[in-house]
Each structure stands twice: as structure tokens, then as C-alpha cells.
């Protein structure tokens, strides 16, 4: 029965730690940019390389 009280206390400490980390992230501005993640999928990371006849290897 004593182990149950220890586990409950430990889980409360862990929960308070994660709650504190969440409030720290909000306070430091981690969640301020709401526009970029929504449209990030629409942007290409790099331009595709186009091949022309001059790029082919001569034999």
C-alpha cells in the first residue's frame, strides 16, 4: 500500500514538471507563430534540377 502512495507522489511531481515546462515554452514564445506551420507544406524545399541535352555525358 505504501508503494501506491510513492507512485502517486512521483506521478504528481512528474506532472508538475511537465506543466512547468509547458508554461515556460508558452512564456518564451514557442507557440507564437501560427501561420508558418499551416502553409509550410505548400513551399518546396529545393528547386528540381532540369536536365538539357548539353548536360548529357558525351560518349
N, C-alpha and C positions, 0 to 999 in steps of 0.2 A: 504494500500500500504506500510505503514511503517513496518508492521509485516513481509512482504516479505523480506525486507532488513535485518531485525533482524534474520530471519531464514537462509538466505543466509550466513550472517556473522557467525552465530553459526555453520552451517554445515562446513564452511571453517576452523573454529577453531578445530572442532572435526576431520576433515580430516587431518589437520596438526599434531594433537596429535597422530593419528594412524600411520601416516607416520614416525613421530619421534620414536614411539615405534618399528616400523619395522626396522629402521636403527640401533636402539640400540640393537635389537636382532641379527642382522647380525654382528654388531661390536663385540658383546660379545661371538660370536661363536655358536649360537643356530643352525645354518644350516650347520655346517662343516662336520658332519658325514652323508655321503650319502650312505654308504654301508650297515650299520646295518638295517635300516628300510626295505630295499628291501628283505633281507633274514631272517628277524625275524620270518616270518610265517613258515619257514622251520624247526625251532627249537621247540622242545617240552618243555613245561614249567616244567613238572614233569614226572617222570617215572611211568608207570602204575604198580599198585601193583599186583603181581602174587599170586594166591591162590594155595596152595597144600593141600593134604589130611590131613596133620598134623595141618593145620590152622582151620579145621572144629571143631565145638563145639562137645564135646562128650556128649552123652545123658545118 
